[in-house]
Amino acid sequence: MTLAIPDSLRATARTLASTPIAALFARDPSRVERLTFEWEGFRVDLAKERITPEALAELCAHAGGAGLGRWIAALFAGEKVNVSEARPALHPALRDPSTTPLSVDGADLRRDIRVSRERIGAIADAIRRGDRCGATGKPIRHLVHMGIGGSDLGPRLVVDALSPGTPVEGPGVSFVANVDPVALDRALAPLDPASTAFVVASKSFSTQETLVNANAALAWLAAALPPSADTHAHLIAATARPQAAAEFGVPADAILPFHESVGGRFSLWSSVGVTIAAALGNRVHAELLAGAHAMDRHFATAPFAANLPVVLALAGLWNASALGYRQRIVVPYAEALAHLPTYLQQLSLESNGKRVTRDGSPVEGRTAPALWGGIGTDGQHAFFQWLHQGTDVAPVEFVVPAVPVRGDARRHALLVANALAQSQALALGRTSDDVAADLARRGAPVDASSVAARACPGDRPSTTILTPRLDARTLGSLLALYEHRTFVEGVLWGINPFDQFGVELGKMLADPIAAALAGDGELAAGADASTRALVAHVHAMMNSGSEP
């Protein structure tokens, strides 16, 4: 059964669902103070959500009664919180500087992490100094990071977010995830093969898309370099299966292992982050880890009522499970965080897009809502019309760095002003009377259709997360904040947020389809008629060069 919302709060939810947000402010002059939470320069404002401080306090008590504290302790102790695969979830340990031994499967995980960090740092430094060379002796000046899902989204987000504030001393970096040949061809087009290396990031080192791209990269190198060149010298591997990387031909000194119990969507903290260290420098990489660890300590030690990941999770659970909102929109007002919505989409939906509980019984109610978004102010000229006047209501999370990393402070102030204005407009809307008065002041016709088209109903809930300056430490804390929020949601829904078996089915079905497309176009009789017809049609098009 779902543990998200206690029965005692169901009636409260029904009442709040029809209570104007403006009325919630009017009833409680201290609402902002009671629904604002701060930690190390972060400020989380829940005052524009359809929740009361009393309901949030009851949710905190319910979370305690549901065993959330025990689950948090188990996560940090390296216990097997991934119950379906009988594994711990070790990503917090990857950013913990402690030297206290942490035994996992009879080995000291801390020692392994220290060794891994040293090797990551050594390779990153060598690349940045120009000491790591390709097969022809030319220094590596560009990295192409190959991974998909968590092996791509995290490093891509971090490098893109922190590059504007980091001196350009490291290699150029490109990211290739899609198996579509256009993705790799576009990345390789401007590059010099002799000075390009490839980071192949795959936990299993069997990810089809990644290995297909890696083999294509080797072919590109072989076509450009002398016949005697060892093209595999241009590979670096980040994987939980080092033997598989060795069998692929990756040099031993370029294989960077990480533990099997680090999930892909948390792998940016592992050796997959070698691209981050090489692109931005080991100091920046260390600050990223330190920021995440600081949030880990806050999550592990703060009381629930002052715990940022917990209160965010409870507000999210309230929206999804009590109020029934089926979408969650994330809008960072920072160009540097352009990849944040996609990163969080995977984090939330792959973790909590589940229909059964930890014991295999069906979940009662609904779990993770669909998550999407885009950056502000761009989104204001795309989907915000739907947010303000559409027939569906979707809670919004505004993520807003309060001060700029660099550049014109006046333009940054305009950016922040837009974020705050949108949160106000969503909550309070614009009444028909206000619209009519405005039309009259401007001498425009005041007719029913003109007024109705311009009125905004308001009562669209939102959360605003203000962050300090977006540096490596802040970003590390922000990403860890969202990781722990996701964990809390999974625990209280009664599901396992650390597996992703739904991803496997499509992979299994793709293999026979690929074989049919490469062969005679005939799919086995067990397939459905629609898929068989589509395969035959695509096969005919591929082999004729035109439509059949």
matplotlib code that plots the C-alpha trace (Angstrom):
import matplotlib.pyplot as plt

x = [0.0, 1.1, 2.3, 2.4, -0.7, -2.3, -6.1, -6.3, -5.1, -7.4, -10.2, -7.6, -6.5, -10.1, -10.6, -7.3, -8.0, -10.8, -9.2, -7.7, -4.0, -4.7, -7.0, -4.2, -2.1, -4.9, -5.7, -2.1, 0.1, 3.1, 2.6, 5.8, 7.9, 6.4, 6.7, 10.2, 13.3, 16.9, 20.3, 23.7, 22.3, 19.5, 16.0, 13.0, 9.7, 6.6, 4.2, 2.6, 1.8, -1.7, -0.5, -0.6, 2.1, -0.1, -0.5, 3.2, 3.9, 1.5, 3.2, 6.6, 5.2, 3.7, 7.1, 8.7, 6.1, 6.5, 10.2, 11.8, 14.5, 15.5, 15.7, 17.9, 20.2, 20.3, 21.2, 24.2, 25.3, 25.6, 22.7, 20.8, 18.2, 17.9, 15.7, 14.9, 18.5, 19.7, 22.3, 23.1, 22.9, 26.4, 26.4, 26.6, 29.8, 31.4, 31.5, 32.2, 35.8, 35.7, 38.4, 36.4, 36.1, 32.8, 32.5, 30.6, 30.7, 33.7, 35.8, 36.6, 34.6, 36.3, 39.8, 38.4, 36.9, 40.2, 42.1, 39.5, 39.6, 43.4, 43.3, 40.6, 42.6, 45.8, 44.2, 42.4, 45.6, 47.6, 45.0, 44.9, 48.7, 49.0, 50.9, 48.3, 48.8, 47.2, 48.6, 50.7, 52.2, 50.0, 48.5, 44.8, 43.0, 39.4, 37.2, 34.1, 32.1, 30.0, 27.2, 23.5, 21.0, 22.7, 26.1, 25.5, 23.0, 24.9, 28.3, 26.7, 24.7, 27.7, 30.1, 27.6, 26.6, 30.1, 32.0, 30.9, 32.6, 35.7, 38.8, 39.4, 42.4, 41.2, 40.2, 37.2, 34.4, 31.5, 28.8, 27.3, 24.4, 22.2, 23.0, 21.7, 24.8, 24.1, 25.0, 28.5, 29.1, 28.3, 30.5, 33.5, 33.3, 35.4, 37.9, 41.4, 41.5, 45.1, 44.3, 40.8, 40.1, 36.8, 35.4, 33.2, 30.9, 28.8, 28.2, 27.8, 30.1, 27.4, 25.1, 24.3, 24.1, 27.4, 29.4, 28.0, 29.2, 32.6, 33.2, 32.2, 34.7, 37.5, 36.7, 37.0, 40.4, 41.6, 40.6, 42.6, 45.6, 48.6, 47.9, 50.3, 48.5, 46.9, 43.5, 42.5, 45.0, 42.4, 39.9, 39.1, 36.5, 34.3, 32.6, 31.6, 32.8, 36.5, 37.1, 34.6, 36.4, 39.7, 38.3, 37.1, 40.7, 40.8, 44.3, 44.6, 45.7, 42.6, 40.0, 38.4, 36.1, 33.2, 31.1, 28.2, 25.9, 26.2, 23.1, 23.5, 21.5, 23.8, 27.0, 28.3, 29.8, 31.8, 34.6, 32.0, 32.9, 36.4, 35.1, 34.1, 37.5, 39.3, 37.1, 36.9, 39.8, 40.2, 39.6, 36.2, 35.4, 36.4, 34.1, 31.2, 31.7, 32.0, 28.8, 27.0, 28.4, 27.3, 23.8, 24.2, 25.1, 22.1, 19.8, 21.2, 21.1, 18.5, 15.0, 12.4, 10.7, 13.9, 15.3, 15.2, 15.0, 12.3, 10.1, 10.4, 9.5, 6.5, 5.3, 5.7, 3.9, 1.1, 0.7, 0.8, -0.9, -3.3, -4.2, -3.9, -1.6, -0.2, 2.6, 5.5, 7.2, 10.8, 11.9, 15.5, 16.0, 19.6, 21.0, 23.7, 21.0, 19.5, 20.0, 18.5, 14.9, 16.1, 18.4, 15.6, 13.2, 15.4, 16.2, 12.5, 10.8, 13.3, 13.5, 9.8, 7.9, 6.8, 3.5, 4.4, 5.7, 8.9, 7.1, 5.6, 2.1, 0.3, 0.7, -2.6, -2.9, -0.3, 3.4, 5.7, 4.0, 5.3, 8.2, 9.3, 10.3, 12.6, 14.7, 13.3, 12.7, 12.5, 9.6, 7.5, 7.3, 6.5, 4.5, 3.7, 0.5, -0.6, 0.4, -1.5, -4.7, -4.8, -7.4, -4.8, -3.0, 0.6, 2.8, 6.0, 9.4, 11.3, 15.1, 16.7, 20.3, 20.1, 23.3, 25.0, 28.2, 29.4, 28.2, 25.7, 24.0, 21.2, 20.3, 20.5, 18.2, 15.7, 15.9, 15.2, 12.4, 10.7, 11.0, 9.4, 6.7, 5.7, 5.4, 3.2, 1.1, 0.5, -0.6, -2.8, -3.8, -5.7, -9.4, -12.0, -12.6, -8.9, -8.9, -12.0, -10.6, -7.3, -9.2, -11.3, -8.2, -6.7, -9.9, -10.3, -13.6, -14.7, -16.7, -17.2, -15.0, -12.1, -12.2, -12.5, -9.6, -7.3, -8.3, -6.0, -7.6, -4.5, -4.3, -1.5, 0.8, 4.6, 7.8, 10.7, 14.2, 16.7, 20.3, 23.6, 25.9, 26.0, 29.5, 30.6, 29.7, 26.2, 25.6, 26.7, 24.3, 21.5, 21.9, 22.2, 19.1, 17.1, 18.5, 17.5, 14.1, 13.5, 14.6, 12.2, 9.3, 10.1, 10.3, 6.9, 5.3, 6.5, 8.5, 12.2, 13.7, 16.9, 15.9, 14.6, 13.4, 10.9, 13.9, 14.8, 11.8, 12.2, 15.9, 15.0, 12.5, 14.9, 17.3, 15.1, 13.7, 17.3, 18.1, 15.0, 15.9, 19.4, 18.0, 14.9, 12.5, 10.5, 9.8, 9.0, 5.3, 5.1, 5.2, 2.1, 0.8, 1.4, 5.1, 5.6, 4.1, 6.2, 9.4, 8.6, 7.8, 11.0, 13.1, 11.6, 12.4, 15.9, 16.7, 15.1, 16.4, 12.9, 9.4, 7.9]
y = [0.0, 3.6, 5.3, 8.8, 10.5, 9.6, 9.3, 12.1, 14.5, 13.5, 15.8, 18.6, 18.0, 18.2, 21.5, 23.0, 21.9, 24.4, 27.1, 30.1, 30.5, 34.2, 33.1, 31.0, 34.1, 36.2, 33.6, 33.3, 36.4, 34.3, 31.9, 32.9, 32.6, 29.2, 27.7, 29.0, 26.9, 28.0, 26.2, 27.5, 30.2, 28.0, 29.3, 27.0, 28.9, 26.6, 29.5, 29.4, 25.7, 24.5, 23.3, 24.7, 24.6, 22.4, 19.9, 19.9, 19.3, 16.3, 15.0, 15.2, 13.3, 10.7, 10.3, 9.6, 7.0, 5.4, 4.7, 7.4, 8.0, 4.3, 4.4, 7.5, 5.8, 2.6, 4.6, 6.2, 3.0, 1.1, -1.3, -2.9, -0.3, -1.5, -4.4, -5.9, -6.3, -6.8, -4.0, -0.8, 2.5, 3.8, 7.2, 9.2, 7.4, 8.6, 12.2, 11.4, 12.4, 10.2, 7.7, 5.6, 2.1, 1.3, -2.5, -3.6, -7.2, -7.7, -4.9, -1.4, 0.8, 3.9, 2.7, 1.8, 5.3, 7.0, 5.0, 5.8, 9.6, 9.5, 7.8, 10.1, 13.1, 11.8, 11.2, 14.6, 16.4, 14.6, 15.6, 19.2, 19.5, 18.0, 15.0, 12.4, 11.6, 9.7, 7.0, 9.4, 11.2, 14.2, 15.6, 15.0, 18.2, 17.1, 14.5, 12.9, 11.6, 8.5, 7.3, 7.3, 7.9, 8.7, 8.1, 11.1, 13.4, 14.1, 14.9, 16.9, 19.0, 19.7, 20.6, 22.8, 24.5, 25.2, 26.0, 29.7, 30.4, 28.2, 29.4, 27.6, 25.5, 22.0, 20.0, 20.7, 18.3, 16.9, 14.6, 11.8, 9.7, 8.8, 5.9, 8.0, 8.4, 12.1, 12.6, 11.1, 12.5, 16.0, 15.7, 14.4, 16.7, 19.5, 17.3, 16.2, 12.4, 12.4, 14.7, 13.3, 10.7, 9.0, 8.5, 5.4, 5.5, 2.4, 0.6, -2.8, -2.0, -3.7, -0.7, -1.2, 2.4, 3.3, 0.4, 0.9, 4.5, 3.5, 1.1, 3.8, 6.1, 3.5, 3.1, 6.9, 6.9, 3.9, 5.7, 8.8, 7.6, 5.6, 1.8, 1.1, 3.4, 1.8, 3.4, 1.9, 4.3, 7.0, 5.3, 5.8, 3.6, 4.3, 1.1, -1.3, -4.1, -3.5, -6.9, -6.1, -2.9, -4.7, -7.2, -4.3, -3.2, -0.2, 0.1, -1.0, 2.5, 4.0, 1.8, 3.6, 1.2, 2.0, -0.2, -2.2, -0.7, 2.8, 3.4, 4.9, 8.0, 8.7, 7.8, 11.4, 11.1, 8.0, 7.6, 8.7, 12.1, 11.9, 14.1, 16.7, 16.6, 16.9, 19.6, 21.8, 20.8, 18.7, 21.6, 22.3, 18.5, 18.4, 21.4, 19.7, 16.6, 18.7, 20.5, 17.2, 15.9, 19.0, 18.3, 14.7, 15.7, 18.1, 15.4, 12.8, 15.0, 17.8, 17.3, 16.6, 20.0, 21.8, 19.3, 20.7, 17.3, 16.1, 19.2, 19.3, 15.6, 16.0, 19.0, 16.9, 13.9, 16.3, 17.6, 14.1, 11.9, 14.2, 16.9, 14.6, 16.7, 14.5, 16.7, 18.5, 21.4, 22.4, 25.8, 26.9, 30.6, 30.1, 29.3, 27.3, 24.9, 24.3, 20.5, 20.4, 19.5, 16.5, 15.4, 15.5, 13.9, 10.7, 11.0, 11.2, 9.0, 6.2, 6.1, 6.5, 5.6, 2.4, 0.6, -2.0, -1.6, -3.1, -6.4, -6.6, -5.7, -3.0, 0.6, 2.2, 5.5, 7.1, 7.6, 10.0, 12.5, 13.3, 15.7, 18.2, 21.8, 24.2, 27.3, 30.7, 33.1, 30.9, 28.9, 32.0, 32.2, 28.5, 26.5, 29.2, 30.1, 26.6, 26.9, 30.2, 29.5, 25.8, 23.4, 21.3, 22.5, 21.6, 22.6, 24.5, 24.5, 27.7, 27.2, 30.6, 31.5, 34.7, 36.3, 35.9, 33.9, 36.5, 39.1, 42.0, 42.2, 44.3, 41.5, 38.9, 41.1, 41.1, 37.3, 36.9, 39.5, 37.4, 34.2, 35.9, 37.6, 34.3, 32.6, 35.5, 35.4, 31.7, 31.9, 35.0, 35.2, 38.2, 38.7, 39.7, 42.9, 43.8, 43.0, 45.1, 48.1, 47.8, 47.7, 50.7, 52.7, 52.0, 52.9, 49.3, 47.6, 46.0, 43.0, 39.6, 37.7, 40.2, 40.0, 36.2, 35.8, 37.9, 36.8, 34.3, 32.1, 31.8, 29.2, 27.4, 26.2, 26.6, 26.2, 28.7, 27.4, 30.3, 29.2, 31.0, 31.8, 28.9, 27.5, 23.9, 23.6, 25.1, 22.8, 19.7, 20.6, 21.2, 17.9, 16.0, 17.9, 16.5, 13.0, 12.8, 14.4, 11.5, 8.9, 10.3, 10.2, 6.6, 5.5, 7.1, 5.6, 2.3, 1.6, 0.9, 4.0, 2.3, -0.3, 0.3, -3.0, -1.2, 0.0, -3.6, -4.7, -2.4, -3.3, -7.0, -6.4, -4.2, -7.0, -9.2, -6.1, -5.0, -8.5, -8.4, -5.0, -6.2, -9.4, -10.1, -7.8, -10.7, -10.5, -13.7, -14.7, -14.1, -10.3, -8.2, -7.5, -3.7, -4.1, -6.8, -4.5, -1.5, -3.6, -4.8, -1.3, 0.2, -2.7, -2.0, 1.7, 1.1, -1.3, 0.7, 4.1, 5.5, 5.0, 1.6]
z = [0.0, -0.5, 2.6, 1.2, 2.7, 6.0, 6.0, 8.6, 5.9, 3.1, 4.2, 4.5, 1.0, -0.3, 1.4, 0.2, -3.4, -3.6, -1.4, -3.3, -2.6, -1.9, 0.9, 2.5, 2.7, 4.1, 6.8, 8.1, 8.2, 9.1, 6.2, 4.4, 7.5, 8.4, 4.9, 4.0, 4.7, 4.6, 4.5, 3.5, 1.2, -0.2, 0.3, -0.4, -0.5, -0.3, 0.5, -2.9, -2.7, -1.7, 1.7, 5.2, 7.8, 9.9, 7.1, 6.4, 10.1, 10.1, 7.0, 8.8, 11.7, 9.3, 7.6, 10.9, 11.7, 8.3, 9.1, 7.0, 9.6, 9.5, 5.7, 5.7, 8.2, 6.2, 3.0, 4.6, 6.4, 3.1, 3.8, 1.0, 0.4, -3.2, -2.1, -5.5, -6.4, -2.9, -3.1, -1.2, -3.0, -2.6, -4.4, -1.1, -0.2, -3.4, -2.1, 1.5, 2.5, 5.6, 6.1, 8.5, 6.9, 5.2, 4.6, 1.6, 0.5, 2.7, 1.2, 2.5, 0.1, 1.4, 0.3, -3.2, -3.5, -2.5, -5.1, -7.7, -6.9, -7.2, -10.6, -11.8, -10.7, -12.3, -15.7, -15.6, -14.7, -17.4, -20.0, -18.8, -18.8, -22.2, -20.9, -22.1, -25.7, -28.4, -30.6, -32.7, -29.7, -30.1, -26.8, -26.2, -26.6, -27.0, -25.1, -26.5, -23.7, -24.7, -22.4, -22.2, -19.5, -16.2, -17.8, -20.0, -18.3, -15.1, -16.6, -19.5, -17.0, -14.8, -17.6, -19.3, -16.0, -14.7, -17.9, -18.0, -14.6, -15.1, -16.9, -20.2, -19.5, -20.1, -23.2, -25.3, -24.5, -26.6, -25.4, -27.6, -26.3, -29.2, -31.4, -34.3, -36.5, -36.9, -33.2, -33.5, -37.0, -35.9, -32.8, -34.8, -37.8, -36.4, -34.5, -35.1, -34.6, -33.4, -30.4, -29.6, -26.9, -26.0, -22.5, -22.8, -19.7, -19.2, -15.9, -17.5, -20.5, -22.6, -23.2, -26.9, -27.9, -26.2, -27.6, -31.1, -30.9, -29.4, -32.3, -34.8, -33.1, -33.4, -37.1, -37.4, -35.7, -37.8, -41.1, -40.1, -38.2, -39.6, -40.0, -37.1, -34.6, -31.6, -31.8, -28.4, -26.8, -27.4, -25.0, -21.4, -19.7, -16.6, -15.7, -13.0, -15.3, -15.8, -17.3, -20.0, -20.8, -20.9, -23.4, -25.5, -25.7, -23.3, -21.9, -18.2, -17.0, -18.7, -17.0, -14.1, -12.2, -9.9, -7.6, -9.0, -6.4, -7.8, -10.0, -13.4, -12.6, -9.7, -11.6, -12.1, -8.6, -9.7, -12.2, -14.9, -13.6, -15.1, -17.9, -15.4, -13.7, -17.1, -18.4, -15.3, -13.2, -10.1, -7.8, -9.3, -9.3, -5.6, -4.8, -6.6, -4.4, -1.3, -2.0, -2.5, 0.8, 2.7, 1.5, 2.5, 6.0, 6.2, 5.0, 7.4, 10.5, 10.2, 11.7, 9.1, 9.7, 8.7, 6.2, 2.7, 0.8, 3.2, 3.0, -0.8, -1.0, 1.2, -0.8, -4.0, -2.4, -1.3, -4.9, -6.5, -4.0, -2.1, -4.7, -7.7, -9.9, -12.6, -13.9, -12.4, -14.2, -13.5, -14.7, -13.9, -14.5, -15.5, -18.9, -17.2, -15.9, -19.3, -18.9, -15.3, -16.4, -18.5, -15.7, -13.1, -15.5, -15.5, -11.8, -10.8, -13.4, -13.6, -9.8, -8.9, -12.1, -10.5, -10.0, -7.4, -3.8, -2.4, -1.6, -5.2, -4.3, -6.4, -5.3, -4.1, -5.9, -8.1, -7.9, -9.7, -11.9, -15.4, -15.1, -17.8, -18.2, -19.8, -18.9, -18.1, -19.7, -22.9, -21.4, -20.9, -24.7, -25.1, -22.5, -19.9, -21.8, -21.0, -17.3, -16.9, -18.8, -19.7, -18.5, -16.5, -13.4, -13.0, -10.1, -11.0, -9.4, -10.1, -9.5, -9.4, -8.6, -6.7, -8.0, -11.4, -11.9, -14.3, -16.7, -16.5, -13.1, -14.6, -17.0, -14.3, -12.1, -15.0, -15.2, -11.5, -11.7, -14.4, -12.3, -9.2, -11.3, -12.9, -9.5, -8.4, -11.6, -11.4, -7.7, -7.9, -11.5, -12.9, -12.3, -14.9, -13.0, -13.3, -17.0, -17.6, -15.7, -17.7, -21.0, -20.1, -19.1, -22.5, -24.3, -25.7, -26.0, -22.8, -24.0, -22.4, -24.9, -24.6, -20.8, -20.7, -23.1, -20.9, -17.4, -15.7, -13.0, -10.8, -8.0, -9.9, -7.1, -7.2, -5.2, -5.5, -4.8, -4.5, -4.6, -3.9, -6.8, -9.1, -8.5, -8.2, -4.5, -5.0, -7.9, -6.0, -3.2, -5.6, -7.3, -4.0, -2.8, -5.7, -5.2, -1.6, -2.4, -4.9, -2.3, 0.3, -2.2, -3.1, 0.5, 1.4, -1.7, -0.5, -3.7, -4.6, -6.2, -7.1, -9.8, -13.3, -14.8, -17.0, -19.1, -20.0, -22.0, -24.9, -25.1, -25.3, -28.1, -30.1, -30.8, -33.0, -34.8, -35.5, -36.9, -39.1, -40.5, -41.2, -42.8, -44.8, -43.0, -41.5, -37.8, -36.0, -36.0, -32.2, -32.8, -33.1, -36.6, -36.3, -35.4, -38.1, -40.8, -39.6, -39.7, -43.3, -44.4, -42.9, -44.4, -47.8, -47.6, -46.3, -49.2, -52.0, -51.0, -51.4, -50.3, -51.5]

ax = plt.figure().add_subplot(projection="3d")
ax.plot(x, y, z, "-o")
ax.set_aspect("equal")
plt.show()
